[in-house]
Amino acid sequence: MALRGKPPETITKRLKLLLYGPAGVGKTMAAIQFPKPYLIDTERGAENPAYVAKLKAAGGAYWFTVDADEMIEEIRNLLSTEHPYRTLVIDPLTVLYNDLLDKSSASLATKDDPTGTAFGRHKGPADKKIKHLLALLLRLDMNVVITSHAKTKWEKAGKEIIDAGQTFDCYGKLDYLFDLALEVQRRGKERVGIVRKTRLDSFPEADIFPFSYDEIAVRYGRDVLERDAKPEALATAEQITEIKELLDARKDGDDLREKWLAKAGAETFEEMSSDAISKCINFLRSGAAGKAA
């Protein structure tokens, strides 16, 4: 059997950026500095005249929702249709996640557990929905800027629990998505970004810099941040019908379905790219067994 590994290559990726900080620090204004922003607002924080003027000047768009399914559907549309926008801003994701937790706890409430939160079991459904959303964001050919409220970060130091500064107040593994996570602070009249998590050489850990879009563009690459988005063709109805029929005829069909959807970052075949599902169909047509394409 031939080995599957290949020599590593540098891949130019869109920036996936997490911003967090206390209320009033300027996270929203910082986020909509990015090129052609498509702002999904979850707390109506961007309806005041200053934000509206900034969005109009940047050729951006605004949409309000606190419904996770609506947001996922809109991200699918941004993924698969041609549009002029280059940056998706979700501001803040904290509100959406808290709404999911509230709905989950209400649905799980019982006589023995009237809050539906015993042992944190309400987090499972909420986390699953957020993971679905994040998987789509990874595929999206746009800069992604997500803001979050902040909360105190508590760490164990010996036998004591100490205040270790601020962290994001949202889904616990949210930062896994991002190549860059910044804590935003105001220092006098200036706004600074503090690098809290990074995979980028141009943003070293714990670096503090004057926060602005221009500073990030110089470090990351303005040409990458400002290029047009390329839509991804999703699976056609014919492809979806065929793959379901082919999988239903196999004993390992359910296992293959789960494996392929996970690899594609999709919840359903409708969310898979046409190219990815075509490869799966070709594998099934060949009658191959024992491993996935």
N, C-alpha and C positions, 0 to 999 in steps of 0.2 A: 504493500500500500504506500502510495506517495505521500510524503509529508505535506501538510497544508500551509505551513508557515511561509511567508514571503519577506523579502528585505523591507524594512520599514520605510515609509515615505512621508514627507511632510504634507499635511492636509490643511488647506486654508479654510477655516471654519468661520461661520458667523459668530459674533460675540453673544454669549449667554451670560447675563450679568444680574446678580442679586444685590439690591440696595436695601439696607435697613438702618433705622435710626428712630429717635423719638419724634413725636408729633411736632410739626412746625419747623423741622430742620431743613425742609426744602427738597424732599425726595421726589415729589411729583414734578416740580419745576426742573430738577436735574434730569429726570427720565425723559421728559419731552424735548430736551435739547437734541436728542438723537435724530437722525435724518428720517423724514417722512413718517412720523409716528402714528400708529393706529392704537389709540388709547382705549383700553377696556377698564372702566372705572367701577369700583365696587362699593364706594361710599359717597359718591357725588362730590368728591373733593376737588374735581377739576371743572366745575361749572362756573366758577367766578370769572369775571372779565379778564383778569390777567392771564389765566390759563387758556381761555378761549382765544384770546388774541395771539398767544404764542403758538397754539395749534394751527390756527389759520395761516399764520406767517410761514409755518414749516410745511404747509401742504398736508397737514395731518387730518385725522378723523377721530370722532369720539363716540363711544357707546357705553351705556350703563347696564350692568347686570350683576346679580348676586346668585344666579342660578348656574350650578356647575355644568349641567347638561347643555344649557344654552351656550355657555362659554366653549365647551368642547366642540359643539357644532360649528361655532364661528371660527375656531382654530382650524377645523377641517376645511372650511371654505377658504381661509387664507392660505392653507397648504396647497389646495388643488385648483385655484382659479387665478387668472392673471389680474394683477392689481398694481397700483402705483406705490404702495407702502413698503417701507424698508425696515421698520422697527416696530415690533409688537411690545406694548407696555401694558402690564397688568398691575393695577394700582389700587389698593394693595391686595395681595393674595390672602392675607390674614383674614379678612372679612369673609371671603368665600369658604375658607377652611373652617372657620368657626360656625358658619351656617351649616356646613356638612356635618359637623360634630353634633350640633343641636338636633338636626333632623334624624341622625343616626341614634342618638340617645333616646329620643322620643319614640322611635319605632321599636326599640329594644326594651322599653320599660315594662316591668312586670310587677306583680304584687310584692314579690320578694326583693325586687330591685326597682323601685319606683322611678329612679332617675335614669335607669338604663346605662349606667356608667361603671358598674362594679367590675373591678379588675381591668379597667380601661377598655372593655370590649367594644365600646362605641367607636373607638378609633379605627378599628379594622375596615368597616365600610367606607369611612371618610378617607382613610389613607389610600384605599384601592382606587377611589375616584380621582384623587390627586395624582397618583402614579400614572393613570391613564392620560390625564392632561399633560403631564410632564413628558411622557413618551412621544406625544404628538409635537410638543415644542421642540424636542431634539431633532425631529425631521424637518421642521419648518425652516425654509431658506430666508429667514429674516433675523436681524438682531432681535434678541429677546431681553427685555429689561423688566424684571419683576421686583416690586417693592414689598416690604413687609414692615409691620410694626416691630418695635424692639421690646425686649424684656430683659430682666436681670439674669446674668449667667452665673449659676452657682456651681462651684467646684469643691471637691473634697481635698483638704490639705491636712494630712495627718488625721486627727480625730475631729477636726473642725470642718464646717461647711462655710466657705468664704464667698464674698461677692467678687466675681472675676470680670466685671464689666458688663457689656451688653451683648446680646445675641438676637437672632431673628425670632419672632413670635409667630410660628406657623407650623406646618408639617415638619416633624423632627428631622427628616432626611432631605429636606428641601435643597440644602446646599450641594448635595451630590450631583445635581443637574449641571451646576455652573462651573465654568472655568475660572470665574472671578466673582468673589463676594466682597462687597465694600460696606463698611460701617460709615455712614455719613454723619458728620458733626458740623455744627456752626462754632466758629472761633472768632468772636467779635463780629465783624461784618463779612467775614470770609467763610466759605464752605469748604471743608476738606473731606477727602476720601481716605479711609484707612483700610489697607488690604488685610482682610481677615482669612481669606482662603484663595488660593491661586494655583493654576497650572500654567501660568504664563510667565516667561522670563522677564518680560517688560514690566511686570507688576510684582516685584518681589514681596515676600511675606513681611507684614508689619510696616510696609512703606506708607508714608503719609504724603499726600500731594494735594495741591489746590484742585478741587473737584470742578471739572468742566468737560463738556463734550470735546472741545478742541484738544485738551490734554490727553484724553483717552484715545482720540483719533490719531494723534502723533505716535503714541505708544503702540497701538494695536494695528494701525494701518487704515488710513482714510479710504483707500480704494476698496477695501473689503467691506467696511461699514456702509459705504454709500452706493454700492452697486445695486442694480435692480434685482428683485426677487424672482426666482424661477419656479413656476408652479410644478407640482408633481402630479402626473396622471394617475388617478386612482383606478382600481379594478373595475372593469365593465360588468354589466349585468350578466353577459354571456360567460365571462370568465368565472364569476361567482357561482353560477348554476353548474358549470362543468366541474369545478373543483369539488363542490359538495357531492356531486354524483360519483366522482372518482373516489373520494374519501369514504363514502358510504359503502363502497364495494370492498373495502380493505378492513382486515381485522385490526390493523394498527392505525386506522383512520383518525380516531380521537387523539391519539398521542401525536401524530403528525400535525394535526390541526393546531393543537396547543403549542407545539414547538415552533411552527412557522409563524403563528401570530405573535408570539413573544419575540422572535428574532426580528420581525418587521416593525415592532413597536406599535402594534395594532390590537384593538379589542375585538374586531370582527373582520371578515374578509372584505367588507365594504371599505374599510380603512386601509387596506393593503395597497401598495402601489401596483400599477398594471404590470410593471416589469418584474416585480417580486413574485406576483401570483402566476405570471407566465412561466417562470422557472419551476415553480412548484407543479404546475400542470404538466409541463414537459417531463418532469421526473415521474409523475404518476402514469403518464401515457406510456412511458418506456417499460413499465412493469417492474422497475427496480425495487428491491426489497432490502431491508436491513439498515438503511441509513437514509437521512433526509438529504435533499438537494442542497 
